[in-house]
Amino acid sequence: MRAPRLSRLRLARRADRTPGPAEAVTRFMLGSVLAIAVVVVGGFFAVGSIAIDEARHDSAERVKALGHLVEAAALSDGLLEGDEEARAELDDLVAATVISDSVLRVKIWSVDGTILYSDQPELIGSQFTLGADEIEALEEGHTEVELSDLSKPENRFERPANRLIEAYTPIRTPNGTPVLFEIYQRFSSVSADGDRLLTALAPTLLGGLAVLIVLQVPLAWSLARRLQRGAEEREALLGYAVEASDLERRRIAADLHDGVVQDLAGLAFGLAPVAKNAQGAGRAEDAAVLRATSSRLQQSVRDLRALLVEIHPPNLASTGLEAALGDLLSPLEADGITTTLNVEDGPPSVDDELLYRVARESVRNAAAHAAATAVWVTVTRNVPPGVRAAITIRDDGRGFVPERRDEAERDGHVGLALLAGLVEHAGGALTVTSQPGAGTTVHAEVPAP
């Protein structure tokens, strides 16, 4: 069996949009390069973060070691009284063993916030308010490391350095008085450690990723070929499934039209003269029953014909899309729903059947679920530019929230979901917009090739 013309066109459009193996592998390579870039950038920040943590740990260990050295070798009680000899002795030790390319500044604080010693003489004797962390370090006897706040007045001489890490630990003078020993470490030394670590890791990391990509290219090519063949087979199966559904709908519609509908129509018209004869014979009650039965049969015939239109659309090539949509809306008008139809003139198109399917599902939902009082259907062609055909179905019904639509699909109401799939396979797009109390708008468009 040959695929129908509409299905073949859909498959052709879909095949045009399906990437080939070369394009798929190219995308894979580009994605891999992007992944490498993400790994490199992420690795840089991760290594930097690790380096900073390590630097904080090293700074804590360094300030404790230097503090113990100062406490044991050069810290005297005279420093508490401002003794010049005590300061000079401490100066010699700090200059020889503490100040370096990494350590920029040294300060020793009393518990009241007075700077007892600093390698910057202008700070000695100045009093500032100790922060909560400094006070806690003195009281609890532990070491702290943090990024320096260079806006503080006690750090005015360190501001040219831009970024510093300060570390402090409590030490004691020979008479047991606690003081706070503090060093300021250059932040550039921390970032340099991170750069060295990243430089050491980068060749191995990048080389491993490159080898992985090279090994995966043949596999990616094979998978892309298989996916392409699978997509083509699925598209072909979809085309045949749609055609089989159309054939079955057409058969059912023909059987109903040529059988039950014709029989009921003949029976309804045949009862009319019988009712007239009964009325003439004076059997008014029998005549009323016959007329009511005839009227009910005629209504049943109309309902069945409306159902036939839903089961299988008319021949759009012969009747035209506008006439078919008019027949689709007529049952709504019979139920008291106001309908408005605007169809832009144009020759019959392979898109008409798809537009009709969208309208049929949307109108059915509006009639069955929306409690709408008005429905508008609009068909445009070549508007906006790049869109070959578009249809919009709008109602003023109760509307719904998107979560309710997802719930309905889980419950088996998948009409709109299947419809969206058909539109997408035709190369188009379907959108559904709705809010509670604001009605629902369904819009589908098929782009120009």
C-alpha positions in Angstrom: 0.0 0.0 0.0 1.4 3.4 -0.9 1.5 6.2 1.6 -1.1 8.9 1.0 0.0 12.1 -0.7 -0.5 14.2 2.5 1.5 11.6 4.6 4.3 11.6 2.0 4.5 15.4 2.1 4.7 15.3 5.9 7.4 12.7 5.8 9.4 14.7 3.3 9.2 17.8 5.4 10.1 15.8 8.5 13.1 14.2 6.7 14.3 17.6 5.6 14.4 18.6 9.3 16.1 15.4 10.6 19.8 15.9 10.9 22.0 13.5 9.0 24.9 11.6 10.6 27.5 14.2 9.7 25.4 17.0 11.2 24.7 14.9 14.3 28.4 14.1 14.8 29.2 17.8 14.3 26.7 18.7 17.0 28.3 16.1 19.2 31.7 17.6 18.6 30.5 21.1 19.3 28.8 19.8 22.5 31.9 18.1 23.5 34.0 21.2 23.0 31.4 23.1 25.0 31.6 20.5 27.7 35.4 20.8 27.8 35.1 24.5 28.1 32.6 24.1 31.0 35.0 21.6 32.7 38.0 23.9 32.3 36.1 27.0 33.6 34.5 24.9 36.4 37.8 23.3 37.2 39.5 26.7 37.3 37.0 28.0 39.9 37.0 24.7 41.8 40.7 24.6 41.9 40.7 28.2 43.0 38.3 27.5 45.7 40.3 24.5 46.9 43.5 26.6 46.8 41.8 29.3 48.9 40.7 26.7 51.4 44.1 25.3 51.5 45.6 28.8 51.8 43.3 29.5 54.8 44.4 26.3 56.4 48.1 27.1 55.7 47.6 30.7 57.0 46.1 29.3 60.2 49.0 26.9 60.7 51.5 29.7 59.8 50.1 32.3 62.2 50.1 29.7 65.0 53.7 28.7 64.3 54.8 32.3 64.0 52.8 33.2 67.1 54.5 30.5 69.2 57.9 31.7 67.8 57.3 35.3 68.8 55.8 34.2 72.2 58.9 32.1 73.0 61.7 34.2 71.5 60.9 37.9 71.7 57.7 38.7 73.5 58.2 40.4 76.9 56.1 42.0 79.5 57.7 45.3 78.6 55.7 45.4 75.4 52.6 46.0 77.5 54.1 49.1 79.0 55.5 50.5 75.7 59.1 49.6 76.4 61.3 50.6 73.5 63.8 47.8 74.0 61.0 45.2 74.0 59.8 46.6 70.7 63.2 46.7 69.2 63.8 43.1 70.1 60.5 42.1 68.5 61.4 44.2 65.4 64.5 42.2 64.9 62.7 38.9 65.1 59.8 40.0 62.9 62.1 41.4 60.2 64.2 38.3 60.2 61.6 35.5 60.4 58.0 36.8 59.8 57.9 39.5 57.1 58.3 37.9 53.7 57.0 38.1 50.1 53.8 36.5 51.4 53.4 38.2 54.8 52.9 41.9 54.4 52.0 43.1 57.9 52.3 42.0 61.6 50.2 43.4 64.5 49.9 42.5 68.2 46.7 43.7 70.0 45.9 44.0 73.6 42.4 43.0 74.9 41.2 46.6 74.9 42.0 47.0 71.1 45.3 48.9 71.5 48.0 47.9 68.9 51.0 47.1 71.1 53.3 46.3 68.2 53.3 46.5 64.4 56.0 46.6 61.8 54.3 49.8 60.7 55.4 52.1 63.6 52.6 54.7 63.0 50.0 52.1 64.2 51.7 51.4 67.6 49.7 52.9 70.4 46.5 53.4 68.3 43.3 52.0 69.8 40.5 50.5 67.7 37.4 48.4 68.4 38.1 44.7 68.2 35.6 42.7 66.2 33.5 39.9 67.6 35.8 37.3 65.9 38.9 38.8 67.5 37.3 39.0 70.9 36.1 35.4 70.6 39.6 34.3 69.5 41.1 35.9 72.6 38.5 34.4 74.9 38.3 31.0 73.4 42.0 30.6 72.5 41.4 29.6 68.8 42.8 30.8 65.5 40.8 32.6 62.8 41.5 33.3 59.1 39.4 35.7 57.0 39.5 38.1 54.1 40.7 41.5 55.3 38.2 44.4 55.4 40.6 47.1 54.1 38.0 49.9 54.7 38.6 49.7 58.4 40.7 52.5 59.8 43.3 50.1 61.4 43.9 48.7 57.9 44.6 52.0 56.1 48.3 51.2 55.5 47.3 47.9 53.8 44.8 49.4 51.3 47.4 49.6 48.4 47.6 45.8 48.5 43.9 45.6 47.4 43.2 42.1 48.8 44.7 40.5 51.9 44.0 37.5 54.1 44.4 38.2 57.8 45.0 35.5 60.3 45.2 35.9 64.1 45.8 33.7 67.1 46.1 34.4 70.9 49.5 34.3 72.6 50.6 35.3 76.1 53.4 37.4 77.6 55.6 35.9 80.2 53.3 37.1 83.0 50.3 35.3 81.3 48.6 38.4 79.8 46.8 37.4 76.6 47.4 39.3 73.4 46.3 38.8 69.8 49.0 38.0 67.2 47.9 38.9 63.7 49.5 38.6 60.2 48.3 39.9 56.9 49.1 37.6 53.9 49.0 38.7 50.3 46.0 37.2 48.4 48.0 37.0 45.2 50.0 34.2 46.7 46.8 32.3 47.2 45.7 32.8 43.5 49.2 31.9 42.4 48.9 28.5 44.2 45.6 28.0 42.4 47.1 28.8 39.0 50.0 26.5 39.6 47.6 23.7 40.6 45.4 24.3 37.6 48.4 24.4 35.2 49.6 21.1 36.6 46.2 19.4 36.2 45.1 21.0 32.9 47.3 19.0 30.4 46.2 15.7 31.9 42.6 16.7 32.1 42.3 18.1 28.6 44.3 15.3 27.1 42.0 12.7 28.7 38.9 14.5 27.5 40.3 14.8 23.9 41.1 11.0 23.8 37.6 10.3 25.1 36.1 12.4 22.3 38.2 10.8 19.6 37.2 7.4 20.8 33.5 8.3 20.9 33.3 9.8 17.4 32.9 6.5 15.6 30.3 5.4 18.1 28.5 8.7 17.8 28.5 8.3 14.0 27.0 4.8 14.2 24.4 5.9 16.7 23.4 8.8 14.5 22.9 6.6 11.5 20.8 4.2 13.6 18.7 7.1 15.0 18.2 8.5 11.5 17.0 5.1 10.2 14.8 4.7 13.2 13.3 8.2 12.7 12.6 7.5 9.1 10.9 4.2 10.0 8.8 5.8 12.6 7.7 8.5 10.2 6.7 5.9 7.7 4.8 4.0 10.3 3.1 7.2 11.4 2.1 7.9 7.8 0.6 4.5 7.3 -1.2 4.6 10.7 -2.8 7.9 9.8 -3.9 6.6 6.5 -5.2 3.4 8.1 -7.2 5.5 10.5 -8.6 7.6 7.7 -9.6 4.5 5.7 -11.4 3.0 8.7 -13.2 6.3 9.5 -14.2 6.6 5.8 -15.6 3.0 5.8 -17.6 3.5 9.0 -18.9 6.8 7.8 -19.9 5.3 4.4 -21.6 2.3 6.1 -23.6 4.6 8.4 -24.6 7.0 5.7 -25.7 4.4 3.2 -27.4 2.2 5.8 -28.7 3.5 9.1 -29.0 7.2 8.1 -30.8 6.4 4.9 -33.2 4.0 6.7 -34.0 6.5 9.4 -34.5 9.3 7.0 -36.9 7.2 4.9 -38.8 6.2 8.0 -39.1 9.8 9.2 -40.5 11.0 5.8 -42.7 7.9 5.5 -44.5 8.7 8.8 -45.5 12.1 7.7 -48.4 11.0 5.4 -49.4 8.4 7.9 -49.8 11.1 10.5 -51.8 13.2 8.1 -54.2 10.3 7.3 -54.6 9.6 11.0 -55.5 13.2 11.6 -58.0 13.1 8.7 -59.6 10.0 10.2 -60.2 11.7 13.5 -57.5 9.9 15.3 -55.8 13.0 16.7 -54.0 11.2 19.5 -52.4 8.7 17.0 -51.5 11.6 14.7 -49.7 13.5 17.5 -47.7 10.4 18.4 -46.7 9.8 14.7 -45.7 13.5 14.2 -43.6 13.4 17.4 -41.9 10.2 16.3 -41.2 11.6 12.9 -39.7 14.8 14.4 -37.5 12.7 16.7 -36.3 10.5 13.8 -35.4 13.6 11.8 -33.4 15.0 14.7 -31.7 11.6 15.0 -30.8 11.8 11.3 -29.3 15.3 11.9 -27.3 14.1 14.9 -26.0 11.2 12.9 -25.0 13.4 10.0 -23.1 15.7 12.4 -21.4 12.6 13.8 -20.4 11.5 10.3 -18.7 14.9 9.8 -16.7 14.3 13.0 -15.9 10.7 12.1 -14.6 11.6 8.7 -14.3 15.0 7.2 -15.9 15.8 3.8 -13.8 15.8 0.7 -12.0 19.0 1.2 -10.8 19.1 -2.3 -14.3 19.2 -3.7 -16.3 21.0 -0.9 -13.5 23.4 0.3 -12.2 24.1 3.8 -14.8 26.8 4.5 -17.8 24.6 3.7 -16.4 21.8 5.8 -15.7 24.1 8.8 -19.2 25.5 8.4 -20.7 21.9 8.7 -18.5 21.4 11.7 -19.9 24.4 13.5 -23.5 23.8 12.6 -24.2 21.5 15.5 -23.0 24.2 17.9 -25.4 26.7 16.4 -28.2 24.1 16.8 -27.3 24.0 20.6 -27.5 27.8 20.8 -23.8 28.6 20.7 -22.9 31.6 18.6 -20.3 30.8 15.9 -18.1 33.0 13.7 -16.2 31.6 10.8 -13.6 33.6 8.7 -11.6 31.7 6.1 -9.2 33.5 3.8 -9.8 32.7 0.2 -7.2 30.4 -1.4 -6.9 27.3 -3.5 -7.3 23.8 -1.9 -4.0 22.9 -0.1 -2.4 19.8 1.4 -2.6 21.7 4.7 -6.4 21.9 4.7 -6.9 18.4 6.2 -4.5 19.2 9.0 -6.3 22.5 9.7 -9.6 20.7 9.7 -8.3 18.2 12.2 -7.2 21.0 14.5 -10.6 22.7 14.2 -12.5 19.4 14.8 -10.7 18.6 18.0 -10.8 22.2 19.3 -14.5 22.6 18.5 -15.3 19.2 20.1 -13.6 20.3 23.3 -15.3 23.7 23.3 -18.7 22.0 22.9 -18.1 19.2 25.4 -16.1 20.8 28.2 -15.8 24.6 27.9 -19.5 25.5 28.4 -18.9 28.2 25.8 -21.5 30.6 24.5 -19.5 31.7 21.4 -16.8 30.1 19.2 -14.6 31.9 16.6 -12.7 30.1 13.9 -10.2 32.0 11.7 -8.1 30.6 8.9 -5.3 32.7 7.4 -2.8 32.0 4.6 0.7 33.5 4.2 0.2 35.7 7.3 2.6 36.4 9.0 5.3 36.0 6.5 6.9 32.6 6.5 3.7 30.9 7.6 1.9 29.1 4.8 -1.4 28.4 6.7 -2.7 29.1 10.2 -5.9 28.4 12.1 -7.1 29.9 15.4 -10.0 28.5 17.4 -11.2 30.7 20.3 -14.0 30.2 22.7 -15.4 32.2 25.7 -15.8 29.1 27.9 -14.6 28.4 31.4 -10.9 27.8 30.4 -8.5 25.8 32.5 -5.0 26.0 34.1 -2.1 24.3 32.4 -1.8 21.8 35.3 -5.3 20.7 34.6 -4.4 19.9 31.0 -1.5 17.8 32.1 -3.8 16.0 34.6 -6.3 15.3 31.8 -3.6 13.8 29.6 -2.6 11.5 32.4 -6.3 10.5 32.7 -6.3 9.5 29.0 -7.6 12.7 27.4 -4.8 13.0 24.8 -6.7 14.6 21.9 -4.7 17.8 22.0 -1.4 16.1 22.7 -1.9 13.8 19.6 -3.0 16.8 17.6 0.2 18.7 18.6 2.2 15.7 17.4 0.5 15.7 14.0 1.1 19.4 13.6 4.8 19.0 14.6 5.3 16.1 12.1 3.9 18.4 9.4 6.6 20.9 10.3 4.3 23.3 12.2 3.6 24.2 15.8 0.4 24.2 17.9 -0.1 26.3 21.0 -2.9 26.3 23.5 -3.6 29.4 25.7 -6.1 29.3 28.5 -6.9 30.8 31.9 -9.8 30.0 34.2 -12.8 32.1 33.2 -11.0 33.6 30.2 -11.7 31.0 27.5 -9.3 29.0 25.5 -7.4 29.7 22.3 -5.9 27.0 20.1 -3.5 28.2 17.4 -1.8 26.1 14.8 0.5 27.2 11.9 2.4 25.4 9.2 5.5 27.3 8.0 6.3 27.8 4.3 8.8 25.3 3.0 
